[in-house]
Amino acid sequence: MTIESINPDTLPLPKNYAQVVVAKGTKLIFVSGQEPEDINGDPVGRGDLAAQARQVFDNIGRALSAAGARKDQVAKITFYVANYKRDDLPILEEARIAFFGDHKTADVVLGVQALSHPDYLIEIDAFAVVD
């Protein structure tokens, strides 16, 4: 499996993600939107976007592991953030870097009015490619 991150000279250079990701492999893994909940389904970090983002990425890591994938095989993620404000972006980037390190995926950040539970501030889904 190979993932190639491309940042064309004709597009702005992002710090924490890639403008384009080319993934080659034989198995596609789609991780459903992960929510900030513990193993029992209880909300984690009420009112704390940073704590919830960390929990969501932890849940993504467990989902990837269950499918036989690693975080460096993730090609794309989508953030869904309730009542998103531009000031939320550094919090999201910090959690993303803590999880992925130097690995850069294609990313989308969407502000949404609400998520499936009133205490949830964030949900993230992921797409991975493995051999």
C-alpha positions as CSV (number, residue, x, y, z in Angstrom):
1,M,0.0,0.0,0.0
2,T,1.2,3.4,-0.8
3,I,-0.2,6.8,0.0
4,E,1.3,9.8,-1.8
5,S,0.5,13.3,-0.6
6,I,0.6,15.9,-3.2
7,N,0.5,19.7,-2.8
8,P,0.5,21.2,-6.3
9,D,2.3,24.5,-6.9
10,T,-0.9,25.8,-8.3
11,L,-2.8,25.5,-4.9
12,P,-2.1,27.0,-1.5
13,L,0.3,25.0,0.6
14,P,-1.5,23.6,3.7
15,K,0.3,23.0,7.0
16,N,-1.5,19.9,8.3
17,Y,-3.1,18.1,5.4
18,A,-2.5,17.4,1.7
19,Q,-4.4,19.0,-1.1
20,V,-4.4,15.6,-3.0
21,V,-3.8,12.1,-1.8
22,V,-3.1,9.2,-4.1
23,A,-3.7,5.8,-2.5
24,K,-2.8,2.5,-4.0
25,G,-3.8,-0.8,-2.4
26,T,-6.2,-3.7,-2.6
27,K,-8.5,-3.2,0.4
28,L,-10.6,-0.2,1.2
29,I,-11.7,0.5,4.7
30,F,-14.5,3.0,5.5
31,V,-14.7,4.0,9.2
32,S,-18.1,5.3,10.1
33,G,-18.3,8.7,11.8
34,Q,-16.8,8.2,15.3
35,E,-18.3,10.1,18.1
36,P,-16.9,11.3,21.5
37,E,-18.0,8.3,23.5
38,D,-16.4,5.6,25.6
39,I,-16.7,1.9,25.2
40,N,-20.1,2.0,26.9
41,G,-21.5,4.6,24.6
42,D,-21.3,7.4,27.2
43,P,-20.3,10.9,26.1
44,V,-16.8,12.0,26.9
45,G,-15.6,15.6,27.5
46,R,-18.9,17.4,27.7
47,G,-18.4,21.0,26.5
48,D,-14.7,20.3,25.7
49,L,-13.9,20.2,22.0
50,A,-10.3,19.2,22.5
51,A,-11.1,16.3,24.8
52,Q,-13.8,15.1,22.4
53,A,-11.5,15.3,19.4
54,R,-8.9,13.2,21.2
55,Q,-11.6,10.6,22.1
56,V,-12.9,10.5,18.5
57,F,-9.4,9.9,17.1
58,D,-8.8,7.2,19.8
59,N,-12.0,5.6,18.6
60,I,-10.9,5.8,14.9
61,G,-7.6,4.2,15.9
62,R,-9.5,1.2,17.5
63,A,-11.8,0.9,14.4
64,L,-8.8,0.9,12.1
65,S,-7.0,-1.7,14.2
66,A,-10.1,-3.9,14.1
67,A,-10.0,-3.8,10.3
68,G,-6.3,-4.5,10.1
69,A,-5.3,-1.0,9.2
70,R,-2.9,1.6,10.6
71,K,-3.4,5.3,10.9
72,D,-0.7,5.9,8.2
73,Q,-2.9,4.1,5.8
74,V,-5.7,6.7,6.1
75,A,-6.2,8.6,2.9
76,K,-9.1,10.9,3.9
77,I,-11.0,12.2,7.0
78,T,-14.0,14.4,7.4
79,F,-14.5,16.5,10.5
80,Y,-18.1,17.4,11.4
81,V,-18.1,20.1,14.1
82,A,-21.3,21.3,15.8
83,N,-21.6,25.1,15.7
84,Y,-18.2,25.4,14.1
85,K,-16.2,28.6,14.5
86,R,-12.9,29.4,12.8
87,D,-11.3,29.6,16.3
88,D,-12.0,25.8,16.6
89,L,-9.5,25.0,13.8
90,P,-6.3,25.0,16.0
91,I,-8.0,22.6,18.4
92,L,-8.8,20.2,15.5
93,E,-5.3,20.5,14.1
94,E,-3.7,19.7,17.4
95,A,-5.8,16.6,17.8
96,R,-5.1,15.6,14.2
97,I,-1.4,16.0,14.6
98,A,-1.4,14.1,17.9
99,F,-3.0,11.2,16.2
100,F,-1.4,11.2,12.7
101,G,2.0,12.8,13.4
102,D,3.6,13.7,10.1
103,H,1.1,11.6,8.1
104,K,-1.1,14.0,6.0
105,T,-4.5,12.9,4.8
106,A,-6.9,14.7,2.6
107,D,-9.2,16.6,5.0
108,V,-12.6,18.3,5.0
109,V,-13.9,20.3,7.9
110,L,-17.7,20.8,8.0
111,G,-19.6,23.0,10.4
112,V,-23.0,21.4,11.2
113,Q,-25.9,22.6,13.3
114,A,-26.0,19.5,15.5
115,L,-24.8,15.9,15.8
116,S,-26.6,12.8,17.0
117,H,-26.4,13.6,20.7
118,P,-26.7,17.1,22.2
119,D,-23.4,16.8,24.1
120,Y,-21.4,15.8,21.0
121,L,-19.3,18.6,19.5
122,I,-17.4,16.6,16.9
123,E,-17.6,13.5,14.7
124,I,-15.0,12.2,12.3
125,D,-15.1,9.6,9.7
126,A,-12.1,8.0,7.9
127,F,-11.2,6.2,4.7
128,A,-8.1,4.0,4.5
129,V,-6.4,1.9,1.8
130,V,-4.3,-1.2,2.6
131,D,-2.8,-4.1,0.7
